[in-house]
């Protein structure tokens, strides 16, 4: 019995031809795309790529938003690496925050008060995260340390204890005066203050106190004065 190579009849709209494959497991004709079908597929892929490029280009454009009184609310622009930067302003036009989006969740923040830098650090999903630095009004460092998120932190209450997920201080935190001299050092563990040092103007430790975890949170266990 002869093979019908044009089962649907010839015509300009035909895009496939049937070819007999001589294989034992495939007794039926397979449909193989013609050159015209491959051209149509290529045009579809190119148009899709062009749409994606144009959409990404439009979404990456710089933009500005304004308050109802006409003052600037925020600016959006992108750095040389394509990272989004948002600069926020208060109702008087003074800068209050600059946010660099390292990822969708991780943001590097710089906060301002009356146009002066007051703190820098990171936020992960809106929560403070990692290293933060706080500044005096003259621009010198006032306080610096790290935050850490605990999914199940053991919280001591007045009568009971429970688990809670929250962000707390961790490690060493240092405080400085407006001349850059260290005044205090605190050591945290799982959100609880474990030890602190107080320094004089010469940088010498004058007071040291240790703490242990107790029902009220921190209880002193040792105090020594040099």
N, C-alpha and C positions, 0 to 999 in steps of 0.2 A: 504494500500500500504506500503510495508516495506521500512525502511529508509536505504539509501545507506551510510554506515559509511566510505567508502573509495571511494569517487567520482572520484578521480584522479588515482586510482589504487595503490596497495601497492608497496613499493620499498624503497631502502636505502636512497633516497634523500627526502623522505616525512618528513615534519617537523610539520604538523598540522593534526588533526583528527576532524571530524565533529560530534557534539553531539546535539541531539534534546533537545531544551529547552522548557519545557511545560509552557509557559507563553502566555497569551492572546495577548500581544502586540508584541511578537516576534515569528512568526510562522516559521521562517527559521533557519536552523542550524547555530550555532556559532562555529567559529574556535578557538580552545584552543591550546596554544603552548605545545609541547611535552617536555620531559626532555632534548632532544638533542638541541631543539631551545633555551631553557633557558641557556644551557651551552655555546652556540655560543654567546648569548647576553652578558653573563658574561665575556667571553674572550674579546669581543669588548670593554666593559667598562674598564676592567683592562688595556688593551693596550692603550686606550685613556688617562687614568690616568697616566700611565708610560710616555707617550709622553709629557704630560703637565709638569710633574715633571722634566724630562730631559731638556725641553726647558727653564723652569724657572731657573734651575740650571746653564745652559750655559749662560743665559742672566745676571745672577748675578755674573759672574766671574770677578775678578779683571783684568784690562787691562791697557796698556800704549801705548800712541801715541807719535810719534817723528816728529820734523821738518826735512826738507830735509837735513840740515847740521848735523843731527844725535843727536842733543840735544833734551831733553825731552820736549814735548808739553803739555801733561796732563796725569794725572793718575786717574783711576777710581777704587774705592774700596767701600766696604759696611761695615757699623758699626755693632755692635752686635744686633741692632734692625732691620737690613736689609735695612737701609736708605742709599741711594747712596751719595757718596762724590766724587766730582771732584776737583782735584788740578791742577791749570793751571800755566804754566811757560812761561817766555819770551824766546827770542832766545838765551840768554846767560845762561840759566839754572836757573835763579832766580825765585822764587815763586812770582806770582802776584795776585792769587785769590784762595780761598778755598770755595767751594759751597757745602752746606749740603742741600739735597733735602728733605724737610719735607713732601711735597706732590708734585704732578706733576707741580703745579703752584707756590707754596710757597717755597722759597729758603732762607736759612740763609747764608749770604756772609761775608767773611773776605777778605779785600783787602790789598795788600802789595806794598810797593815801595822800591826798592833796598833791598828787603829781610826783611823790617821792616813793622810791622802792622800799617796801616794808618786809617782804618775804619772797623766797623762791623755793620751789620744790616740785614734787610730782603728785599726781592724782591718778588712781586706778579705779575706773568705773565710778568716778565722783568722790571717792574717799581718799584722804591724804595717804601718801604711800612713799616709802623710801626716805631719802635724805631731804631735810628741810633746813633752811637758813633764814633767820630773822635779823632785821637791821635796825640800828638806831637812826634817828632823824638826820644825823650827819653822814650816814652811809656806811659806818663801820658795823661789823658783825656784833649782834647783841646775844644771839642764842643759835645753836645748831645741834642737830641730832637726827636720829632716824625713827621712823614709824614702821610698824609691822602689823599685818592683818593676821589674826588668829581665828580659825574657824570654830574651835571649841575651847574657849579660854575659861579656866576655872576661876570663877568670881566668888570672893568671900563676902558674905553678907553679915548682918549683925547676929543672926541666929542660924542661918542656913547658908549653904554654898550651892551654886548652880553653874551650868555651862552657858556661855554666850559667845556669839561671833561679833568681834569688834576690832577696831584698829587702835593700837596703844603705842606708847613710847617703848623703845627697846635700846639696849646698849648704852653708850656713853653720851650724855648731853652736857655741853659746855656753855657757860654764860660769860659775857665780857662786858666791861664798861665801855663808854663811848670813846675811850682812848686806846681800845684794843687789848686791855689787860684782862686776863682771866680772873673771874671773881668766884665762880662756883662750878663744880663738876658733880654730876649726878649719874649713877649707874642703875639702869632699870633691867628687870628680868620678868618677862611675861606680863608687862604692864605695871609691875610693882616696883617702887623705889627700894633698892637694896642697900645703897650706900651713897653718901655725898661728902664732898670736901668743900670748904670755904677758904678762899685765899685772900691775903692782904695785898696792898698796893705794890709790894715787891715780888708778888707771885709765889709767896710762901704759904703753904697750907696751914691754917690756924685751927681748924675744927674738922673733925671727922666723925661721922656717925653711921652706924650700921643698923639695918632693919631686918626683921623676919616677917614672914607672912602670918597674919593672925586674923581673927574674926573682923576686926575693924579695918583691915587692909594692910597697914604697916605698923609694926611694933618695934621700938628701939631695943637693941640687945647689947649695944656697947657704945660708949661715948668716951672719947679721949681728946684732950687738948694738948697741943704741943707747947 
